[in-house]
Amino acid sequence: MNRKEINPAEVAVALLYDGENTPRITAKGQGELAEQIIALAEEHGVPLHGDRELAALLSQIPIGDEIPEALYVAIAHVIAFAYLVSGKFPPGFKHGEAESNSG
């Protein structure tokens, strides 16, 4: 996502997902703090995903807490997006497997 598409006055939420455990909230903020979170993500090559409604929900979760089960599907989509734009694949994924099973 292009940084210009993310309104810095909005909320920014950072997640940590290690591939094994439930994702956790690692940072969140609004305004200037949101801008700093976004800048750090860009600096470190962390993919950005703009979803205002999801960010608003995640911003209500305390830092360090796991995401609630009700948000698993939404977060799974975000993680899949992050893997794809980074050119990475989840642990255990065999490249070409999806293509060979689709026909």
Phi and psi in radians as a Rosetta constraint file:
Dihedral C 1 N 2 CA 2 C 2 CIRCULARHARMONIC -1.275 0.35
Dihedral N 2 CA 2 C 2 N 3 CIRCULARHARMONIC 2.331 0.35
Dihedral C 2 N 3 CA 3 C 3 CIRCULARHARMONIC -0.982 0.35
Dihedral N 3 CA 3 C 3 N 4 CIRCULARHARMONIC -0.581 0.35
Dihedral C 3 N 4 CA 4 C 4 CIRCULARHARMONIC -1.123 0.35
Dihedral N 4 CA 4 C 4 N 5 CIRCULARHARMONIC -0.348 0.35
Dihedral C 4 N 5 CA 5 C 5 CIRCULARHARMONIC -1.429 0.35
Dihedral N 5 CA 5 C 5 N 6 CIRCULARHARMONIC -0.210 0.35
Dihedral C 5 N 6 CA 6 C 6 CIRCULARHARMONIC -1.795 0.35
Dihedral N 6 CA 6 C 6 N 7 CIRCULARHARMONIC 2.136 0.35
Dihedral C 6 N 7 CA 7 C 7 CIRCULARHARMONIC -1.354 0.35
Dihedral N 7 CA 7 C 7 N 8 CIRCULARHARMONIC 2.036 0.35
Dihedral C 7 N 8 CA 8 C 8 CIRCULARHARMONIC -1.131 0.35
Dihedral N 8 CA 8 C 8 N 9 CIRCULARHARMONIC -0.292 0.35
Dihedral C 8 N 9 CA 9 C 9 CIRCULARHARMONIC -1.335 0.35
Dihedral N 9 CA 9 C 9 N 10 CIRCULARHARMONIC -0.225 0.35
Dihedral C 9 N 10 CA 10 C 10 CIRCULARHARMONIC -1.374 0.35
Dihedral N 10 CA 10 C 10 N 11 CIRCULARHARMONIC -3.127 0.35
Dihedral C 10 N 11 CA 11 C 11 CIRCULARHARMONIC -1.513 0.35
Dihedral N 11 CA 11 C 11 N 12 CIRCULARHARMONIC 2.477 0.35
Dihedral C 11 N 12 CA 12 C 12 CIRCULARHARMONIC -2.105 0.35
Dihedral N 12 CA 12 C 12 N 13 CIRCULARHARMONIC 2.381 0.35
Dihedral C 12 N 13 CA 13 C 13 CIRCULARHARMONIC -2.327 0.35
Dihedral N 13 CA 13 C 13 N 14 CIRCULARHARMONIC 2.314 0.35
Dihedral C 13 N 14 CA 14 C 14 CIRCULARHARMONIC -1.873 0.35
Dihedral N 14 CA 14 C 14 N 15 CIRCULARHARMONIC 2.423 0.35
Dihedral C 14 N 15 CA 15 C 15 CIRCULARHARMONIC -2.055 0.35
Dihedral N 15 CA 15 C 15 N 16 CIRCULARHARMONIC 2.611 0.35
Dihedral C 15 N 16 CA 16 C 16 CIRCULARHARMONIC -2.024 0.35
Dihedral N 16 CA 16 C 16 N 17 CIRCULARHARMONIC 2.188 0.35
Dihedral C 16 N 17 CA 17 C 17 CIRCULARHARMONIC -2.303 0.35
Dihedral N 17 CA 17 C 17 N 18 CIRCULARHARMONIC 2.093 0.35
Dihedral C 17 N 18 CA 18 C 18 CIRCULARHARMONIC -1.674 0.35
Dihedral N 18 CA 18 C 18 N 19 CIRCULARHARMONIC 0.060 0.35
Dihedral C 18 N 19 CA 19 C 19 CIRCULARHARMONIC 1.555 0.35
Dihedral N 19 CA 19 C 19 N 20 CIRCULARHARMONIC -0.151 0.35
Dihedral C 19 N 20 CA 20 C 20 CIRCULARHARMONIC -2.177 0.35
Dihedral N 20 CA 20 C 20 N 21 CIRCULARHARMONIC -0.719 0.35
Dihedral C 20 N 21 CA 21 C 21 CIRCULARHARMONIC -1.769 0.35
Dihedral N 21 CA 21 C 21 N 22 CIRCULARHARMONIC 2.928 0.35
Dihedral C 21 N 22 CA 22 C 22 CIRCULARHARMONIC -1.102 0.35
Dihedral N 22 CA 22 C 22 N 23 CIRCULARHARMONIC 2.373 0.35
Dihedral C 22 N 23 CA 23 C 23 CIRCULARHARMONIC -0.994 0.35
Dihedral N 23 CA 23 C 23 N 24 CIRCULARHARMONIC 2.569 0.35
Dihedral C 23 N 24 CA 24 C 24 CIRCULARHARMONIC -2.143 0.35
Dihedral N 24 CA 24 C 24 N 25 CIRCULARHARMONIC 2.656 0.35
Dihedral C 24 N 25 CA 25 C 25 CIRCULARHARMONIC -1.364 0.35
Dihedral N 25 CA 25 C 25 N 26 CIRCULARHARMONIC 2.187 0.35
Dihedral C 25 N 26 CA 26 C 26 CIRCULARHARMONIC -1.955 0.35
Dihedral N 26 CA 26 C 26 N 27 CIRCULARHARMONIC -0.339 0.35
Dihedral C 26 N 27 CA 27 C 27 CIRCULARHARMONIC -2.839 0.35
Dihedral N 27 CA 27 C 27 N 28 CIRCULARHARMONIC 2.649 0.35
Dihedral C 27 N 28 CA 28 C 28 CIRCULARHARMONIC -2.797 0.35
Dihedral N 28 CA 28 C 28 N 29 CIRCULARHARMONIC 2.690 0.35
Dihedral C 28 N 29 CA 29 C 29 CIRCULARHARMONIC 3.138 0.35
Dihedral N 29 CA 29 C 29 N 30 CIRCULARHARMONIC 2.979 0.35
Dihedral C 29 N 30 CA 30 C 30 CIRCULARHARMONIC -2.164 0.35
Dihedral N 30 CA 30 C 30 N 31 CIRCULARHARMONIC 2.824 0.35
Dihedral C 30 N 31 CA 31 C 31 CIRCULARHARMONIC 1.015 0.35
Dihedral N 31 CA 31 C 31 N 32 CIRCULARHARMONIC -2.203 0.35
Dihedral C 31 N 32 CA 32 C 32 CIRCULARHARMONIC -1.074 0.35
Dihedral N 32 CA 32 C 32 N 33 CIRCULARHARMONIC -0.674 0.35
Dihedral C 32 N 33 CA 33 C 33 CIRCULARHARMONIC -1.129 0.35
Dihedral N 33 CA 33 C 33 N 34 CIRCULARHARMONIC -0.697 0.35
Dihedral C 33 N 34 CA 34 C 34 CIRCULARHARMONIC -1.065 0.35
Dihedral N 34 CA 34 C 34 N 35 CIRCULARHARMONIC -0.729 0.35
Dihedral C 34 N 35 CA 35 C 35 CIRCULARHARMONIC -1.056 0.35
Dihedral N 35 CA 35 C 35 N 36 CIRCULARHARMONIC -0.724 0.35
Dihedral C 35 N 36 CA 36 C 36 CIRCULARHARMONIC -1.143 0.35
Dihedral N 36 CA 36 C 36 N 37 CIRCULARHARMONIC -0.713 0.35
Dihedral C 36 N 37 CA 37 C 37 CIRCULARHARMONIC -1.077 0.35
Dihedral N 37 CA 37 C 37 N 38 CIRCULARHARMONIC -0.788 0.35
Dihedral C 37 N 38 CA 38 C 38 CIRCULARHARMONIC -1.116 0.35
Dihedral N 38 CA 38 C 38 N 39 CIRCULARHARMONIC -0.762 0.35
Dihedral C 38 N 39 CA 39 C 39 CIRCULARHARMONIC -1.091 0.35
Dihedral N 39 CA 39 C 39 N 40 CIRCULARHARMONIC -0.740 0.35
Dihedral C 39 N 40 CA 40 C 40 CIRCULARHARMONIC -1.114 0.35
Dihedral N 40 CA 40 C 40 N 41 CIRCULARHARMONIC -0.710 0.35
Dihedral C 40 N 41 CA 41 C 41 CIRCULARHARMONIC -1.068 0.35
Dihedral N 41 CA 41 C 41 N 42 CIRCULARHARMONIC -0.807 0.35
Dihedral C 41 N 42 CA 42 C 42 CIRCULARHARMONIC -1.084 0.35
Dihedral N 42 CA 42 C 42 N 43 CIRCULARHARMONIC -0.760 0.35
Dihedral C 42 N 43 CA 43 C 43 CIRCULARHARMONIC -1.042 0.35
Dihedral N 43 CA 43 C 43 N 44 CIRCULARHARMONIC -0.588 0.35
Dihedral C 43 N 44 CA 44 C 44 CIRCULARHARMONIC -1.771 0.35
Dihedral N 44 CA 44 C 44 N 45 CIRCULARHARMONIC 0.178 0.35
Dihedral C 44 N 45 CA 45 C 45 CIRCULARHARMONIC 1.244 0.35
Dihedral N 45 CA 45 C 45 N 46 CIRCULARHARMONIC 0.417 0.35
Dihedral C 45 N 46 CA 46 C 46 CIRCULARHARMONIC -1.434 0.35
Dihedral N 46 CA 46 C 46 N 47 CIRCULARHARMONIC 2.204 0.35
Dihedral C 46 N 47 CA 47 C 47 CIRCULARHARMONIC -1.083 0.35
Dihedral N 47 CA 47 C 47 N 48 CIRCULARHARMONIC 2.496 0.35
Dihedral C 47 N 48 CA 48 C 48 CIRCULARHARMONIC -1.875 0.35
Dihedral N 48 CA 48 C 48 N 49 CIRCULARHARMONIC 2.455 0.35
Dihedral C 48 N 49 CA 49 C 49 CIRCULARHARMONIC -2.327 0.35
Dihedral N 49 CA 49 C 49 N 50 CIRCULARHARMONIC 2.082 0.35
Dihedral C 49 N 50 CA 50 C 50 CIRCULARHARMONIC -1.650 0.35
Dihedral N 50 CA 50 C 50 N 51 CIRCULARHARMONIC 1.910 0.35
Dihedral C 50 N 51 CA 51 C 51 CIRCULARHARMONIC -2.505 0.35
Dihedral N 51 CA 51 C 51 N 52 CIRCULARHARMONIC 1.684 0.35
Dihedral C 51 N 52 CA 52 C 52 CIRCULARHARMONIC -1.002 0.35
Dihedral N 52 CA 52 C 52 N 53 CIRCULARHARMONIC -0.770 0.35
Dihedral C 52 N 53 CA 53 C 53 CIRCULARHARMONIC -1.141 0.35
Dihedral N 53 CA 53 C 53 N 54 CIRCULARHARMONIC -0.768 0.35
Dihedral C 53 N 54 CA 54 C 54 CIRCULARHARMONIC -1.148 0.35
Dihedral N 54 CA 54 C 54 N 55 CIRCULARHARMONIC -0.740 0.35
Dihedral C 54 N 55 CA 55 C 55 CIRCULARHARMONIC -1.065 0.35
Dihedral N 55 CA 55 C 55 N 56 CIRCULARHARMONIC -0.702 0.35
Dihedral C 55 N 56 CA 56 C 56 CIRCULARHARMONIC -1.100 0.35
Dihedral N 56 CA 56 C 56 N 57 CIRCULARHARMONIC -0.722 0.35
Dihedral C 56 N 57 CA 57 C 57 CIRCULARHARMONIC -1.148 0.35
Dihedral N 57 CA 57 C 57 N 58 CIRCULARHARMONIC -0.812 0.35
Dihedral C 57 N 58 CA 58 C 58 CIRCULARHARMONIC -1.136 0.35
Dihedral N 58 CA 58 C 58 N 59 CIRCULARHARMONIC -0.524 0.35
Dihedral C 58 N 59 CA 59 C 59 CIRCULARHARMONIC -1.179 0.35
Dihedral N 59 CA 59 C 59 N 60 CIRCULARHARMONIC -0.255 0.35
Dihedral C 59 N 60 CA 60 C 60 CIRCULARHARMONIC -1.481 0.35
Dihedral N 60 CA 60 C 60 N 61 CIRCULARHARMONIC -0.161 0.35
Dihedral C 60 N 61 CA 61 C 61 CIRCULARHARMONIC -1.569 0.35
Dihedral N 61 CA 61 C 61 N 62 CIRCULARHARMONIC 2.329 0.35
Dihedral C 61 N 62 CA 62 C 62 CIRCULARHARMONIC -1.084 0.35
Dihedral N 62 CA 62 C 62 N 63 CIRCULARHARMONIC 2.538 0.35
Dihedral C 62 N 63 CA 63 C 63 CIRCULARHARMONIC -1.026 0.35
Dihedral N 63 CA 63 C 63 N 64 CIRCULARHARMONIC 2.348 0.35
Dihedral C 63 N 64 CA 64 C 64 CIRCULARHARMONIC 1.686 0.35
Dihedral N 64 CA 64 C 64 N 65 CIRCULARHARMONIC -0.328 0.35
Dihedral C 64 N 65 CA 65 C 65 CIRCULARHARMONIC -1.397 0.35
Dihedral N 65 CA 65 C 65 N 66 CIRCULARHARMONIC 2.659 0.35
Dihedral C 65 N 66 CA 66 C 66 CIRCULARHARMONIC -1.280 0.35
Dihedral N 66 CA 66 C 66 N 67 CIRCULARHARMONIC 2.681 0.35
Dihedral C 66 N 67 CA 67 C 67 CIRCULARHARMONIC -1.214 0.35
Dihedral N 67 CA 67 C 67 N 68 CIRCULARHARMONIC 2.579 0.35
Dihedral C 67 N 68 CA 68 C 68 CIRCULARHARMONIC -1.284 0.35
Dihedral N 68 CA 68 C 68 N 69 CIRCULARHARMONIC 2.697 0.35
Dihedral C 68 N 69 CA 69 C 69 CIRCULARHARMONIC -0.970 0.35
Dihedral N 69 CA 69 C 69 N 70 CIRCULARHARMONIC -0.578 0.35
Dihedral C 69 N 70 CA 70 C 70 CIRCULARHARMONIC -1.080 0.35
Dihedral N 70 CA 70 C 70 N 71 CIRCULARHARMONIC -0.343 0.35
Dihedral C 70 N 71 CA 71 C 71 CIRCULARHARMONIC -1.823 0.35
Dihedral N 71 CA 71 C 71 N 72 CIRCULARHARMONIC 0.083 0.35
Dihedral C 71 N 72 CA 72 C 72 CIRCULARHARMONIC -0.955 0.35
Dihedral N 72 CA 72 C 72 N 73 CIRCULARHARMONIC -0.826 0.35
Dihedral C 72 N 73 CA 73 C 73 CIRCULARHARMONIC -1.136 0.35
Dihedral N 73 CA 73 C 73 N 74 CIRCULARHARMONIC -0.777 0.35
Dihedral C 73 N 74 CA 74 C 74 CIRCULARHARMONIC -1.081 0.35
Dihedral N 74 CA 74 C 74 N 75 CIRCULARHARMONIC -0.749 0.35
Dihedral C 74 N 75 CA 75 C 75 CIRCULARHARMONIC -1.226 0.35
Dihedral N 75 CA 75 C 75 N 76 CIRCULARHARMONIC -0.592 0.35
Dihedral C 75 N 76 CA 76 C 76 CIRCULARHARMONIC -1.044 0.35
Dihedral N 76 CA 76 C 76 N 77 CIRCULARHARMONIC -0.673 0.35
Dihedral C 76 N 77 CA 77 C 77 CIRCULARHARMONIC -1.146 0.35
Dihedral N 77 CA 77 C 77 N 78 CIRCULARHARMONIC -0.712 0.35
Dihedral C 77 N 78 CA 78 C 78 CIRCULARHARMONIC -1.136 0.35
Dihedral N 78 CA 78 C 78 N 79 CIRCULARHARMONIC -0.763 0.35
Dihedral C 78 N 79 CA 79 C 79 CIRCULARHARMONIC -1.130 0.35
Dihedral N 79 CA 79 C 79 N 80 CIRCULARHARMONIC -0.733 0.35
Dihedral C 79 N 80 CA 80 C 80 CIRCULARHARMONIC -1.070 0.35
Dihedral N 80 CA 80 C 80 N 81 CIRCULARHARMONIC -0.740 0.35
Dihedral C 80 N 81 CA 81 C 81 CIRCULARHARMONIC -1.017 0.35
Dihedral N 81 CA 81 C 81 N 82 CIRCULARHARMONIC -0.833 0.35
Dihedral C 81 N 82 CA 82 C 82 CIRCULARHARMONIC -1.072 0.35
Dihedral N 82 CA 82 C 82 N 83 CIRCULARHARMONIC -0.753 0.35
Dihedral C 82 N 83 CA 83 C 83 CIRCULARHARMONIC -1.062 0.35
Dihedral N 83 CA 83 C 83 N 84 CIRCULARHARMONIC -0.826 0.35
Dihedral C 83 N 84 CA 84 C 84 CIRCULARHARMONIC -1.110 0.35
Dihedral N 84 CA 84 C 84 N 85 CIRCULARHARMONIC -0.814 0.35
Dihedral C 84 N 85 CA 85 C 85 CIRCULARHARMONIC -1.240 0.35
Dihedral N 85 CA 85 C 85 N 86 CIRCULARHARMONIC -0.328 0.35
Dihedral C 85 N 86 CA 86 C 86 CIRCULARHARMONIC -1.589 0.35
Dihedral N 86 CA 86 C 86 N 87 CIRCULARHARMONIC -0.109 0.35
Dihedral C 86 N 87 CA 87 C 87 CIRCULARHARMONIC 1.247 0.35
Dihedral N 87 CA 87 C 87 N 88 CIRCULARHARMONIC 0.417 0.35
Dihedral C 87 N 88 CA 88 C 88 CIRCULARHARMONIC -1.876 0.35
Dihedral N 88 CA 88 C 88 N 89 CIRCULARHARMONIC 2.877 0.35
Dihedral C 88 N 89 CA 89 C 89 CIRCULARHARMONIC -2.274 0.35
Dihedral N 89 CA 89 C 89 N 90 CIRCULARHARMONIC 2.590 0.35
Dihedral C 89 N 90 CA 90 C 90 CIRCULARHARMONIC -1.103 0.35
Dihedral N 90 CA 90 C 90 N 91 CIRCULARHARMONIC 2.716 0.35
Dihedral C 90 N 91 CA 91 C 91 CIRCULARHARMONIC -0.967 0.35
Dihedral N 91 CA 91 C 91 N 92 CIRCULARHARMONIC 2.361 0.35
Dihedral C 91 N 92 CA 92 C 92 CIRCULARHARMONIC 1.539 0.35
Dihedral N 92 CA 92 C 92 N 93 CIRCULARHARMONIC -0.166 0.35
Dihedral C 92 N 93 CA 93 C 93 CIRCULARHARMONIC -1.300 0.35
Dihedral N 93 CA 93 C 93 N 94 CIRCULARHARMONIC 2.279 0.35
Dihedral C 93 N 94 CA 94 C 94 CIRCULARHARMONIC -1.803 0.35
Dihedral N 94 CA 94 C 94 N 95 CIRCULARHARMONIC 1.955 0.35
Dihedral C 94 N 95 CA 95 C 95 CIRCULARHARMONIC -1.000 0.35
Dihedral N 95 CA 95 C 95 N 96 CIRCULARHARMONIC 2.322 0.35
Dihedral C 95 N 96 CA 96 C 96 CIRCULARHARMONIC 1.661 0.35
Dihedral N 96 CA 96 C 96 N 97 CIRCULARHARMONIC -0.225 0.35
Dihedral C 96 N 97 CA 97 C 97 CIRCULARHARMONIC -1.109 0.35
Dihedral N 97 CA 97 C 97 N 98 CIRCULARHARMONIC -0.752 0.35
Dihedral C 97 N 98 CA 98 C 98 CIRCULARHARMONIC -1.116 0.35
Dihedral N 98 CA 98 C 98 N 99 CIRCULARHARMONIC -0.711 0.35
Dihedral C 98 N 99 CA 99 C 99 CIRCULARHARMONIC -1.156 0.35
Dihedral N 99 CA 99 C 99 N 100 CIRCULARHARMONIC -0.703 0.35
Dihedral C 99 N 100 CA 100 C 100 CIRCULARHARMONIC -1.271 0.35
Dihedral N 100 CA 100 C 100 N 101 CIRCULARHARMONIC -0.430 0.35
Dihedral C 100 N 101 CA 101 C 101 CIRCULARHARMONIC -1.571 0.35
Dihedral N 101 CA 101 C 101 N 102 CIRCULARHARMONIC -0.157 0.35
Dihedral C 101 N 102 CA 102 C 102 CIRCULARHARMONIC -1.512 0.35
Dihedral N 102 CA 102 C 102 N 103 CIRCULARHARMONIC -0.184 0.35
